[in-house]
Amino acid sequence: MNNLLLSFLLLPVLMACGKDPEKPAVTLPTGLTTEIIVNAGEVHAKATAQSANFYTSTFYHGTDSTVIQSTDGIAIYSYTVSDTFLVRTKAHTTQTDFIQKLDTVIVIVNQGMGGPPTTGYTTPLTYAGYNLAWSDEFDGTTLSNQWAFDLGTGSWGWGNNELQYYTNQNVTVNNGILEIKAKAQTFNGQQFTSSRIKTQGINSWKYGRIDVRAAIPYGKGIWPAIWMLGDNIGTAGWPACGEIDVMELIGGIGSPDRTVYGTAHWSDNGTHAQFGGNRSLPSGKYADEFHVFSIVWNQNSIRWFVDDVQYNVLDITPAQLSEFQQNFFLILNVAVGGNWPGSPDGTTVFPQSMYVDYVRVFQ
C-alpha cells in the first residue's frame, strides 16, 4: 500500500523533469536570386526564391535604412544623392527564419532629380488656321485665378472609389512649372492627399486644339489625368454631359508606366458609352521627360495625339454623340487608387508629381 502511494507521488516529478518536445524544423527558402535595376536615383529590386513566404529588402543610406516587405519580391527605393549603396534582400519562411543576399548598387542622380525633367517634346505657340484663345504658362509663383479647386473625396471617392483627399495644399508653381503632388499622408480619414484643379465656371471651350505639356507620375495605383467635362454636368449629370480624356495613365512597373489613354464618354439613350485608344512608349516611362498630350476637336471628330503622333479618332457626327457639340471645361488631377488602377502597393514610390509646363487652347 505504501509503495503504491509512492509511485503516484513520483510520477508528476518525473514528468516535470523530462525534456520539452523539440521545435519542428523549419524549411528555409532556397535559390535566392536578385535583379537590381538602377534608373538615375531609383533602384528597382526583384527577388525570387523557392518556398519563400515573403521577402524584405533593406535599402541602406548612411547610418539609416529603409525596409520594404512584399510577397512578390519587388521593392523600389529612390535615392536623392549619388553614391554607392548596399541593398540586403531576405527570403523568409518566417520573420526570423530566412536566407539573405547583399548587393552593392552605384547610384548616379541626374541633375534635376527630385524635380521636373529638363528634356522632352515641345509644341509651337502658333498653328496655321488657329489663334491662341487661352493659355497658362505658369510663369508666376502661385496658381492663377483661372483655376478653381475640387476639394474632399466627392463623398464616394469621386465615383471611382479613389483613396485620396483633394486639398488646395498639394499644388505649387515655380520656375514656369505647375506641380500637382500626391502624398502618402493621412488627412480627414484618407490615407493619401492630392489636388484637382479645373476651369469650371471660369473658362470653357467648344472645338479647337488643346496642348498640355506635362511629365506625369508613375507607379501602381497612381492615376494622373488631363481631361474635360461638359459645362452642363450640373444639370445633365454624367455621362450625359460628355467627357473627353485628353490623357490618363494607370501606373505600374513596365508597360503601365509607359502607356497613356485617350477616351471619350457619353450617354447613348441613357446607357454609358465610351470609345478610346492608347499610346505606349517603346521603353522607359512617361515620367522620364516632358510629353505633349493633345486633342484636335471640331464638329466632325475628336483626334488624340502624343507628341504630335495621332493614335485615336472618334467620329462625333452621329446624333447620339451630340454631347460633344457644346462647351467643355478642363481638369488636371492626380488620383490615388480607384476602380481602374487599384490601390498602391509596396512598389509605389511617394510622393508622386505631375509637372505641367503649359496648357494652351487654340481655336
N, C-alpha and C positions, 0 to 999 in steps of 0.2 A: 504493500500500500504506500509506503514512504517513497520507494523507488519510482513508482508511477507518478507521484506528485512532483518529484524532482525533474522528470523528463519534460513535464508540461512547463515548468518554470524555466528550463534551459532553452526551450525552442525559440522564444522571442529574442533571446540574447544572441543565439547563433544566427538568426535571420538578419539582425541589425548589424552584425559584424561582416556579413557577406559583401562581395563587390557589387557596385551598381552595374546594371546592364550596359553594355558598350553602345555608344552612339553609332547609328548606322553610317556606313562610309558614304561620303559624298562623291558623286561622279563629276569631275571637273570638265569644263569645255575643252575642246582640242582644236588645233589647227587655226589659231588666231592669226589673221592677216589684216593689214590696214592699207587703205588707199588714201593718200593725202594729196589734195589739190590746193594750191595757193594761187589766189587771184588778187593781186595787189595786197591789201591788208586782210582779205577774207580767206580763212582757212576752212576747207571742207574736209572732214574726216569720215571715212566709211569703213566700218569694221565688220568682219564676218568670222564666224567660228561655228564649229559643230556643237550642238547641245547647249548653247548659251540661252539662258532665260532672259537676260537683258545685258546692256552694255553701259559703261560710263567712260566718258572722255574728259580728261583734265587738261585744260589749256593753261600753261604756266606763263606768267608775265611778271617779271621781277620777283618780289617776295610774296606776291599774291597769286591766286589761281582761281579758275572758274571750272566747275564740274557740270557737265551736261549728261543726263541719263536718258537712254532711249531703248526701245525694244527692237528697232531695226538697225542699230549700229551707226546711224547717221547723226553727225553733230557739226555745227557751224559756229565759228567764233571769229569776230572781227578785231584785229589789232589796229591801233592808230599810229604806231611808230614802227620804223624799220629796225629789225634786229633778228637774232637767231633765238628761236623759242623751242621749248620741249612740249610734246603732247603725249600724255600717258593714256593708253587705252586698255580697259579691262573688260573681259568677257566673263560674266557672272553666272554661277549656278544659284548662289545666294549672295546676300550683301557682303558676307565675309569669306566666301569661297569663290575664287576667281583665278584666271590666268591673265597675264598682262604683257604689254609691249610698249616700248618707249621709242618715239620718233623725234627727230630733230627737223625743224622747218625753218627756212630762211624767208623772212617777210621783207618785201621792199614796198613801202607805202608810196603810191603815186602822189605827185603834187596835187593838192585839192582834195585829198582823201577826207571823208567826213563832211564834204560839201558837194555842190553841184559839179557835174563833169565840165571839162574845159573844151571838149570836142563834140562834134556831131553835125547833123544836117541842118541847113537853114533855108528859108524861102524869101523871096523878094518882097519889097514894100509896094510894088505895083504889078498889076496884071493887065494885059490888053483887054479892053471891054469892061473893066471893073473900076470902081472907085473905092477907096478905103472909107467905109462907112463908120467904123468904130474900132478902137483897139485899146489894149492896156499893155504897155511895155514894162510896167512895174519899175519905173525909174525912181520912185520915191523911197521913203523909209517906212511907210505904213500902207495898208491896203486902202485903195481909193474908195470914195463913196459910190462908185459904180457897181459895187458888190454888196450883197447882204449875206447874213449867216443863217443857215438852218441850225437849230440848237436842240440838244436832247437825244432821245432814242427813237423818236417817231412813235413812241408808246408800244410798238411791236417790232422793234428792230428795223424800222423803215420799210416794213413789208417783206423783208428778206431774212428775218431772224439774225441780223447783224449784231456784233458784240461790242461795238464802240459807242461812246457817248460823244456827240459832237459838241465842241465848245468853240468860243471865239479866241482861244488862247493858243491854238496849235498852228497859227499862220504867222509867218514873218515875211518881210520884204526887205531885201538887202542887195546892193550891187546889181540892180536890174533884174533880180530873180525873186519870184514868189515861191515860198516853200510851204507846203502843207505836210505836217508831220503826224504820223500815227505812233502812239506811245503805248507801251505796256504799263499802264497807270490806272489804278483803281480810282474811280470817280463816280459818285452818285449811283453806286450799285453795279457799275460796269467795270470790266477788267481792263478796258482799253479806252483811250481818248484819241480824237482826231478832229478834223474840221471839214466842213462842207460849205462852199460859198456859191452864190448864184446871182444872176442879174434879174431875177423875177421882180416885177413891179418897177424896174428901173430902165432896162433895155431889153428889147426882143426884136426878132428879125424874121422876115419871110423871104426865103430864097437867098442865094449868094454863095460865096466861097468862104469857108471858115478854116483858118490855120491856127493850130496850137502847137508851139514848140515846147516840148517837155521831155524830161528824163523821169521815168516812172519807177516806183518802188517794186520790190520783188519779194518772193518768199511765200511759203504755204500759208493760206488764209488771208493774204493781202489782196485787196480788190480796189485798185485805183480806177477812176472813171472820169472821162470828159464827155459830157452828154447834154441833151436838150429835152425840154418838155414843152408842150403846147401851153400858150397863155391861158387857155380855158380850163386848166386842170381843176381849179376851184369849183367849177360848175359841172363840168363833164365827167370828172374823175379819170382814173387810169384804168384801162389803156385808151379810153375814148378820146383823151386829149392828144394822143400820139407821143411817141418817144423816139428820139434819134440818138443812138450811142455812137459818138464820134470815135471813141476808143474805150475799151475795157480790157483789163488784164487780170487773169486769175492765176496768182503766183504759185510757184513751186519749182524745185530744182529741175533743171533740164528744159524740156520743151515748154512747160507752162510759163517760165520766166522770159521766154523769147517769142511768145505768141500773143498778139492782140486781136481783138474782135471789134467789128463794126456791125451794128444791128439796128433795125427799126422795129418798133412795136406799135400796134394799133388794134382797134376793135372791128372785127368783121361780123356785123349783125349781132353784136353782143358777146362775141367769142374772142378771146385774146388771140391775136395772130402776130407772127413775127417772121423776120427774114434777115439773115446775116451771113457774114463771111469772116475769114481770118487771114492774118498775115504773120508768118514766122520768119525770124532771123535764121540764117544758116548756123550760127554759133553765138556764144555769149548770151547776153540778156539785154532787154530794153533799158535797164538801169545804167548800163555802162557808158552811154553817151546820149546826147540830145537827139530826138527824132521829131519830125513834124507830122502831126496827125490832122488830116483834113477831110472835109466833105465839100463837094460841089453840088449844089441843090438848086433845081429850077422847077418849073411847073410840070415837067415831064419825068424827072428822075432825081434820085439821090445817088451820088457816087462817092465811094470811100477810098482814101489814099493814105499810104505811109511813105514819107519822103518822096512824094510825087509819083509813086507807083500805085496804080489803081488795083484794088483787089476785090471790090464788091460793087454791085449796082442794083438798084431797085427801081422798077417802073412804077410811078405813083399816079398814073393817069386813070386807073380803074376807080369807079365811084366809091368802092369800099375803102379806098385809101385817101379819102378826102381830108383826113386829119392833117395831111402834110401840105395842105394849101392854106395854111394860116401861120401866124407868128409863133415863134418858139423862143424861149429864154435859155441861157447857158448855165451849166452847173459843173463845178470842179470839186472832187472829193476823193478821199482815201478811206475806204471802208475796211473793217477787220472782221473776218468770219462771214457767215451768212450761208444761205442755202446752196449757192453755186460754188464758192471756193472752199467751204468747210472751215473748220477752226484752225488757227495756228498750231504748230507742233514744235517739237524740240529742235527742228532745223530752222525755225523762223527767227531772224535777227531783228531786234528792236533797238532804237526807233527806226522807222522807215519813212522816207520822204519822197514826195512828188515835187520836182523842181519845174517851174514854168517860166520860160523866158519871155514869151509873148502870147497874147490872144488877139487875133485880127479877124475882122469881118469885112469882106469886100462885097459890094453889090453893084 
